[in-house]
Amino acid sequence: MTSEANKQALSVETLLTHLGREPDDQFGFVNTPVYRGSTVLFKTLDDIESQQQRFLYGRAGNPTTEGVETIVTALEGAYRTRLVPSGLAAITIAILSCVEAGDEILVTDSAYEPGRKFADGFLARMGVTTRYYDPRIGAGLAELITPRTKAVLAESPGSLTFEIQDIPALAEVTRKAGIKLLVDNSWASPLFLRPLSLGADIVIHAGTKMFVGHSDAFAGTISTTKESWAAVEATRGALGFFTSGDEAYLVARGLRTLAIRMKEHERRTLEIASWLETQPEVSKVYHPALPSHPDHALFKRDFSGSGSLFSFTLKPAPRASVAAFIDHLSLFTMGYSWGGYESLCTPITPGRIRTAVKWTEEGNMFRLHIGLEGVDDLKADLAAAIERYARAR
Ligand SMILES: *Cc1c(COP(=O)(O)O)cnc(C)c1O
């Protein structure tokens, strides 16, 4: 995997299996091992003065973290990628790389909630204001931009409510305004959406989710165009963020099987989402790959596949019904995060955090991550839960 030309022609599956490891540097062992290290040694005065060594100090990375960065850079078609300690760190570093006191950012109303908390709390204290916009705003974003606006954060689809954002339209607005478009691409993974090719400047991943794939490590990645790289790397460096070789090893291990996992998650998820749509107790399923979804046309235009995460609403019923639904699931378990091999079901209330567009949907909403269990077993678990829900009403 050395020639650039070769890299261009290869499929994502091949990139995932062959990039980011150099057996010749590891005594022939297939995988780059966990590098643990702060100090990197120099041999001569020339060496330390010229700073030309591949690694200078552990905080800026080691062969294990660099392997992950190489893979994600290729998948996203980026200039470079930085591995950071969590998806939230990827969001905060990327935003901080764009702003100074007095600036403003625009954030989609569908954004991941801890990112909103960072903007409303930390950024506000730093003198940066945040306005939230309708995820379906598209080219209308232009009307919100002021001379103080420096960055726009998109998340497509929103990871609770699954609106698809018109990334090319947003990118045209941000390019004309000379400001940055940041996209959280955790849901689709670079397998199914490549925001940089649609005009975005910075792509963020919660590597904790699909990249790791086994619910056992935290990581985030920030991939950028050439123009956006220096500010991101300077911000990360100034804040002292570092990802350990132990975590990086688990990300690399997960990435090796990302392509086949994504396809299996997609297949099961579509089967369950379309089955849920036929259930009388279900009032709505929010999954952009379903033809019933209001953004389905946009989804088909920009995405080449879909993720494991979606939501649905059950017809109105009191809390006892929600408890009857969720407390006795036998395969779906309840907890934060997603992307692992195990299925998850959590109750959600998006109305609580929205500010730009009121969330007015009635009923009780749940978010599912469809894991790698047998799809009929998962359906049976949900069918029994829906029955309990109706009976408890
Ligand atoms: C989980 C998540 C994050 C944050 O990732 P962490 O690794 O948990 O910090 C960011 N964006 C989305 C869409 C997520 O689902």
The ligand as an SDF file (V2000), in Angstrom:
LIG
                    3D

 15 15  0  0  0  0  0  0  0  0999 V2000
  -22.1820   10.0120   20.4530 C   0  0  0  0  0  0  0  0  0  0  0  0
  -22.1380   11.0990   19.4750 C   0  0  0  0  0  0  0  0  0  0  0  0
  -21.1820   12.1080   19.5800 C   0  0  0  0  0  0  0  0  0  0  0  0
  -20.1980   12.1690   20.7180 C   0  0  0  0  0  0  0  0  0  0  0  0
  -19.3370   11.0790   20.7620 O   0  0  0  0  0  0  0  0  0  0  0  0
  -18.6340   10.6570   22.1310 P   0  0  0  0  0  0  0  0  0  0  0  0
  -17.5170    9.7840   21.7020 O   0  0  0  0  0  0  0  0  0  0  0  0
  -19.6780    9.9590   22.9690 O   0  0  0  0  0  0  0  0  0  0  0  0
  -18.1440   11.9120   22.7860 O   0  0  0  0  0  0  0  0  0  0  0  0
  -21.1810   13.0900   18.6180 C   0  0  0  0  0  0  0  0  0  0  0  0
  -22.0620   13.0920   17.5960 N   0  0  0  0  0  0  0  0  0  0  0  0
  -22.9850   12.1280   17.4640 C   0  0  0  0  0  0  0  0  0  0  0  0
  -23.9350   12.1770   16.3170 C   0  0  0  0  0  0  0  0  0  0  0  0
  -23.0650   11.0990   18.4100 C   0  0  0  0  0  0  0  0  0  0  0  0
  -24.0130   10.1590   18.2820 O   0  0  0  0  0  0  0  0  0  0  0  0
  1  2  1  0
  2  3  1  0
  2 14  2  0
  3  4  1  0
  3 10  2  0
  4  5  1  0
  5  6  1  0
  6  7  2  0
  6  8  1  0
  6  9  1  0
 10 11  1  0
 11 12  2  0
 12 13  1  0
 12 14  1  0
 14 15  1  0
M  END
$$$$
